[in-house]
Amino acid sequence: MTAPTVSVVLNCYNHEAYVAEAIESVLAQTFADFELIVIDNGSTDGSRKIIQEFDDPRIRLLLNDDNQSISKRLNQGVAAARGEYVSILYSDDYFLPDKLARQVAIFSMLDPDYGVVYCPALALNQRTGQQWQHPSFGLSGQILAEMMERHFHGPIDMSSPLVRRECYLRYPFIEEVFAEGEAILFRIAMRYRFHFDPVPLMVLRDHGGNMGKAVRQNHEMMMVSLETLEHHPDFPAACRDRLRDFRAEIFRNHAWLLLRMGDGDSGWLRERLRASIRLQPAQLLHPRMWASLTLASLPLGWRNVVNRTANRLRPKPENRDLVESYR
């Protein structure tokens, strides 16, 4: 059997309300030379039944009875993939029809050292139906240092890129990290060039239960990924100072976001702020640092009053994404 050009790896866990649309968005691609590897990560709802109802020769199923790390499941999908390129999709998101066709065409015009073609993402508020475009830093070329410098201007979402399979084989997901997600792209950027296409080609569904909103858990996973990045033999020494500053920004920004979300663990939050200052004393000059230190010093009741007042004075629009809220 001839190997397809693209392997789409779709990971599902308890998304019976959305997984059919995700699968259909792949089957409806204008680019035909693909396989769809659907991974069920031990779903306990009706997701598996929905997945098994699809009868299409392009679909291959990897059905698991237990729930393991998403990173492990994605490595399984990449190992099973036969395509030259891999596109990852989570089961609550979906592709637009030209996603694969456009990105494969772009790859055909690039040199072999380009490993990633990516685009900005559209977002969909599941409750209101409102759509908007996520910000993107829009970088091309050798972009590792700039990815860290401009991360909070809009990182690459995991379902956005088309990636050479060799990139994921060289730099697999860290399976001890439950959902490494986009952080793997920092390792890929150590060796491969990236190309940015400004046309949105996929939709992220905001339904209130997204993994990306588990800020503290994502913070801890990001720190493990950056530790792996720093100690990887391919990591360029010229980027070490930039990585240190990036860590400081993450500590500050994640603490601020959690403070604004009403997290009550003041000790944990203050330690994140102290870590930011230890790594980069210049963080003390950032207005957001002083605002965070002030909020963290208040009793939780007073902190909630301040947050409610701030939200009334500057209401968060429905279409402001998570990155925008703590830039």
C-alpha positions in Angstrom: 0.0 0.0 0.0 1.4 3.4 -1.0 2.0 5.7 2.0 -0.1 8.8 2.1 1.5 12.3 2.0 -0.2 13.4 5.3 -1.1 11.5 8.5 -3.7 13.3 10.7 -3.4 12.2 14.3 -6.7 12.9 16.1 -6.7 12.4 19.9 -10.0 11.9 21.7 -11.0 11.7 25.3 -14.7 12.1 26.4 -15.7 14.5 23.6 -18.8 12.7 22.4 -20.4 16.1 21.6 -17.6 17.2 19.3 -15.6 14.3 18.0 -17.9 13.6 15.0 -17.4 17.1 13.7 -13.6 16.8 14.2 -13.5 13.6 12.1 -15.8 15.0 9.5 -13.6 18.1 9.1 -10.7 15.8 8.1 -12.7 13.6 5.8 -14.0 16.8 4.0 -10.5 18.1 3.2 -9.9 19.2 -0.4 -6.6 17.4 -0.2 -7.2 13.7 -0.7 -3.9 12.0 0.0 -4.1 11.5 3.7 -4.8 8.9 6.4 -6.7 9.7 9.6 -5.4 8.0 12.8 -8.1 8.3 15.5 -6.9 7.6 19.0 -9.4 7.1 21.8 -7.6 7.6 25.1 -9.9 5.5 27.3 -13.1 7.5 26.9 -15.9 6.7 29.3 -18.7 8.5 27.5 -20.1 7.7 24.0 -17.0 8.9 22.1 -15.8 5.5 21.1 -19.2 4.4 19.8 -19.3 7.6 17.6 -15.8 7.0 16.4 -16.5 3.4 15.4 -19.6 4.4 13.4 -17.4 6.1 10.7 -16.8 3.7 7.8 -14.0 5.2 5.7 -10.9 3.4 4.4 -8.8 6.4 5.2 -9.5 6.0 8.9 -7.3 3.9 11.2 -8.3 3.4 14.9 -6.1 3.1 17.9 -8.6 2.3 20.7 -7.3 2.3 24.3 -9.1 1.1 27.4 -7.1 3.2 29.8 -6.4 6.9 30.0 -2.7 7.8 29.6 -0.9 11.0 29.0 -1.8 12.8 25.9 1.9 13.1 25.1 2.1 9.2 25.1 -0.9 8.9 22.9 0.5 11.4 20.4 3.8 9.5 20.3 1.8 6.4 19.5 0.0 8.2 16.7 3.3 9.4 15.2 4.8 5.9 15.5 1.8 4.5 13.6 1.8 7.3 11.0 2.9 6.6 7.4 2.8 10.0 6.0 5.7 12.4 5.3 3.9 15.1 7.2 1.8 14.9 10.4 -1.0 17.2 11.5 -2.4 16.9 15.0 -6.0 17.5 15.9 -7.8 17.4 19.2 -11.3 16.1 19.2 -13.0 19.3 20.3 -11.5 21.3 17.5 -11.8 21.0 13.7 -10.0 21.8 10.4 -11.2 24.1 7.7 -11.5 22.4 4.3 -8.3 23.7 2.7 -6.0 23.1 5.7 -4.0 20.2 4.4 -4.0 21.3 0.7 -2.7 24.8 1.5 0.0 23.6 3.9 1.2 20.8 1.7 1.5 23.3 -1.2 3.5 25.6 0.9 5.9 22.8 1.9 6.4 22.0 -1.8 8.0 25.4 -2.2 10.3 25.3 0.8 13.8 23.9 1.4 14.1 20.6 3.2 15.3 22.2 6.5 11.8 23.7 7.0 10.0 21.4 9.4 6.9 23.3 10.3 4.2 25.3 8.4 1.7 27.0 10.7 -1.1 29.5 10.7 -3.2 31.5 13.1 -6.2 29.9 14.7 -9.8 30.9 14.7 -11.7 30.4 18.0 -15.4 29.5 18.5 -17.3 30.3 21.6 -19.5 27.2 21.9 -22.1 29.0 24.0 -22.6 32.1 21.9 -21.4 31.0 18.5 -19.1 34.0 18.3 -15.8 33.6 16.3 -12.6 35.5 16.4 -9.0 35.1 15.4 -6.3 34.3 17.9 -3.2 36.5 17.9 -0.1 35.0 16.4 3.5 36.1 16.5 3.8 35.4 12.8 7.5 34.4 12.7 9.3 32.5 9.9 12.8 31.1 9.5 15.1 30.1 12.4 12.8 31.4 15.2 13.8 29.7 18.5 14.9 32.8 20.3 12.1 34.9 18.9 9.5 32.2 19.9 10.6 32.7 23.5 10.8 36.5 23.2 7.3 36.8 21.6 5.5 33.9 23.1 2.9 36.0 24.8 2.1 37.8 21.6 0.4 34.6 20.4 2.0 31.2 20.4 1.5 28.4 17.9 -1.5 26.2 18.7 -0.9 22.5 18.5 -3.6 21.9 15.8 -2.3 24.7 13.6 0.9 23.3 12.1 1.7 20.7 9.5 5.0 19.1 10.6 7.5 16.8 8.9 7.1 13.5 10.6 10.9 13.3 11.1 10.6 16.3 13.5 8.3 14.4 15.9 10.6 11.3 15.6 13.7 13.3 16.4 12.0 15.2 19.2 9.1 13.1 20.6 6.6 14.3 23.2 7.8 14.0 26.8 5.5 11.2 28.0 6.0 12.1 31.7 4.3 15.4 30.9 0.6 14.8 30.7 0.0 17.2 27.8 3.2 18.7 26.5 1.4 20.2 23.5 2.9 23.3 21.9 6.0 23.3 24.0 7.4 20.5 21.8 7.8 23.1 19.0 10.6 24.8 21.0 12.7 21.6 20.6 11.8 21.3 16.9 12.9 24.9 16.4 16.4 24.0 17.6 17.1 22.3 14.2 14.3 23.1 11.8 13.0 26.3 10.2 9.3 27.4 10.4 7.1 29.1 7.9 4.1 31.3 8.8 1.0 31.4 6.6 -1.3 34.2 7.7 -4.5 32.4 6.6 -6.4 30.7 9.4 -7.0 27.1 8.6 -8.5 25.5 11.8 -10.9 26.3 14.6 -10.4 26.0 18.4 -13.6 25.4 20.3 -14.0 27.3 23.6 -16.5 25.3 25.6 -15.4 26.1 29.1 -13.6 22.8 29.9 -10.5 23.2 27.6 -7.2 21.8 28.9 -5.6 25.1 28.1 -7.5 26.8 30.9 -6.0 24.6 33.6 -3.4 27.3 34.1 -1.5 25.9 37.1 -1.2 22.4 35.6 -0.1 23.9 32.3 2.5 26.0 34.1 4.1 23.0 35.7 4.1 21.1 32.4 5.7 24.0 30.6 8.5 24.2 33.2 9.3 20.5 32.7 9.4 21.0 28.9 11.7 24.0 29.2 14.0 22.1 31.5 14.2 19.3 28.9 14.9 22.0 26.2 17.7 23.6 28.1 19.5 20.3 28.7 19.1 18.9 25.2 22.4 18.6 23.3 20.8 20.5 20.3 20.0 23.6 22.4 22.1 26.5 21.2 24.2 28.2 23.9 23.4 31.6 22.4 19.8 31.1 23.5 20.5 30.4 27.3 20.0 34.0 28.4 16.8 34.3 26.4 15.5 31.1 28.0 16.2 32.4 31.5 14.3 35.6 30.7 11.5 33.5 29.2 11.1 31.5 32.4 10.9 34.7 34.4 8.2 36.0 32.1 6.2 32.8 32.4 6.4 32.9 36.3 5.1 36.4 36.3 2.4 36.0 33.7 1.0 32.8 35.0 0.9 34.2 38.5 -0.9 37.2 37.3 -3.4 35.2 35.4 -4.2 33.0 38.4 -4.5 36.0 40.6 -7.0 37.5 38.2 -8.9 34.2 38.1 -9.2 34.3 41.9 -6.8 31.5 42.8 -6.5 31.4 46.6 -3.1 29.8 47.1 -1.3 32.9 48.0 1.9 31.1 49.0 2.2 29.3 45.6 1.6 32.5 43.8 4.1 34.6 45.7 6.7 31.9 45.2 6.1 32.1 41.4 6.6 35.9 41.6 9.8 35.5 43.7 11.1 33.0 41.2 10.5 35.5 38.4 12.5 38.1 40.2 15.4 35.7 41.0 15.7 34.8 37.4 15.5 38.3 36.1 15.6 41.2 38.7 14.5 43.6 36.0 11.0 42.0 36.4 10.7 44.4 39.3 10.4 47.2 36.8 7.4 45.7 35.1 4.0 47.2 36.1 2.4 43.8 36.0 4.8 42.6 38.7 3.8 45.3 41.1 0.2 44.7 40.4 0.7 41.0 41.0 2.6 41.5 44.3 -0.1 43.9 45.5 -2.9 41.4 44.7 -1.0 38.5 46.2 -0.6 40.4 49.5 -4.4 41.0 49.9 -6.7 38.6 51.7 -8.7 36.5 49.2 -11.9 38.4 49.9 -10.4 41.7 49.2 -8.6 40.3 46.1 -12.0 39.1 44.8 -13.4 42.6 45.3 -10.5 44.1 43.4 -11.0 41.6 40.5 -14.7 42.2 40.3 -14.2 46.0 40.2 -11.5 45.6 37.5 -13.8 43.4 35.4 -16.6 46.0 35.6 -14.2 48.8 34.7 -12.7 46.9 31.8 -15.0 44.0 30.9 -13.4 41.1 29.2 -14.9 40.7 25.8 -16.2 37.3 24.8 -13.7 37.1 22.0 -10.5 37.9 24.1 -8.4 34.7 24.2 -6.5 33.4 27.2 -3.1 34.8 26.0 -4.6 38.3 25.6 -5.8 38.3 29.2 -2.4 38.1 30.7 -0.1 39.7 28.1 
